[in-house]
C-alpha cells in the first residue's frame, strides 16, 4: 500500500507488482511497457531498451513482492540501476534478502549494490500505535462524531485489540464495522467492534 500510494503521488515512478509467473523476460517486458519502449526481443534487447529509456531521468522503479523474482531478474535490475542511474526499490518478504545474498553468499556483486535494507516489522514496532491510529481514522467516516478516534480513544483501543495490530485485519474489520454501523443507524461502538471481530477468520 505504501508503494502504491508513493507511485500515485509522483509521476516519475514506475510500480511493478511481481507474481509467481515473473521470469526475467516478463519483468523486463513489463518495465519496457511502462516506459513506452519496444518490449520485443531477447533479455539483452529489453535490458538495453530499459537502460536507454531510464538513463539520467532520475526515475524510480518500485518492485513489490520482489522475493518472487529469480536471481537473473534481480541481476538485470542491478545492471539497469548501475548503467541508467535509476533508483530501484525492492520490497518483499524476508526471503528477498536471502535471494539477494545467495544461500552461501555467492551473489556478493548483487548484494553489494543494496544501499539499505529496512525491516518494516521493526520500524512498525517503533511507531506502531501512532501509525495505527492515523490509518484507522482514514478508514472511518469523517462525518460521524463517533468515529473520531481523538474524541473516543476507547474505539481506537478496541480496534487495535480486535485487529491484533495487523493492518490487513484492520482493513477488513473497519470495513465491516462501518457497514454494520449503518444498519439501524446504530453508530460505531466497542460492542460492535468486538462482535464483528468475532466473525473475522483468523
Protein Blocks (a to p, Z undefined) as FASTA:
>chain_A
ZZmmmmmmpckbccddddfklcfklmmmmmmmmnopafedcfklmmmmmmmmmgonlpac
ddehklmpcfklmmmmmmmmmmnopacdddddfklmmmmnopnopammmmmmpmbdcdfk
lmmmmmmmmmmmmmmmmmpcfklmklmmklmmmlmmmmmmmnnopaklmmmmmmmmmmmm
mgoplopafklmmmmmmmpcZZ
